[in-house]
Amino acid sequence: MMTCNGSYRRRHDFDLLRVVSFGTLIVYHASLMFGTKPWLIKSETPSRLMDLISVASHPWRMSLLFLLSGFVTSSSLGRKTVKEIRSARTRQLLLPFIVGVLLIVPPQVYLSDTNPFPDLSYWQFWKAYLISAVRLEHVWFLAYLWIYIFVWSMVWPRFEAHWARIASTAAALLKGPNLFLLPVVFLSLLRIVLYPVFGEVLIITHDVYAHVLYFSMFMAGVLLMNEDGFWQEIDRQRRVSCALAVISFTALAITVVAVPREQLSDIVLVAVRIVRSIFQWSMIITLLAFARRYATRPNRVVTYLNNSIMTYYVVHQTVLVVAAYYLSRESLLDVQAFVPVCIVTALTCAVIAEVKRLAAIYCPSTGLLAGMGHKPTRP
């Protein structure tokens, strides 16, 4: 962010929250193997207790990432033009996305229970996949974020003269109880009205609910980044948001464990969606407030992980699926494998990230994955 003398001060809380949000993806996706929801590859002994990991992390994680992206985009305006931001983010997002769709996603689809061409060799499958069955899987975030930044870059110049007034009005509205009430009402309406119709399908042209939710979060970040009143208010309300997050998560957890989703009545399902929205927003506010309060200086571990987090993100799901596939063949894919699978995935991602970092240092001419993580710093 820009300080009063025009210099740039890095927000270390954003670095921490980015690492936390992306880092929980390994645990979240690993839990899907052992929970009751459909996924790429499943344990033969699903556990509803494993669903609690999804309940605890999924409602807020991606929303927070888009909010952080809006914050960072807004803070970049003090140093770069809109065109420069768009160009830089295009390099940072589209190359990993293309590599992910072409090279990283196909193996997980091939080994998954949802392989549309199970009788083909991998090479035959890969060609058929490119022609008729391309899937975004977990790299959807990169494409969606690029679209939102592109749309913002087209809209911003036309409203630049009014942006400060819009932002100050938005921050003024989010005072007192409205800090929770207005966003929760908005999120609840999306979950009650749009989600039952559209779901989250990870198809760019049909993902109405996801686009409204995540673009709204991104634009909220752009609007509120430089509003000191907003940051002061979330700090003042941090204990309230923390209490709301704990209470709403407890209610969701009890419901998930006690009652199968298909047995929920319509009125209970609406109530669950409202409670989910309370948890979603209060958790986001809690994380923002406490991270800003305590992550005020550089941390070597966070800095290292933040520089390599894109590599972890792009490769982690394929590593998970490969590990699960071979465990499944040995009849070892039960809930006891959850922790080992998470550890193996994290270590494999770390090795890949470090190899890429060293390659960027000692073989800079290779440059193919330059947009996917590390800045080349000497070990």
Summary of the structure (lengths in Angstrom):
residues: 379
radius of gyration: 21.2
end to end distance: 28.3
largest distance: 64.3
contacts: 1190
relative contact order: 0.15
helix: 76%
strand: 1%
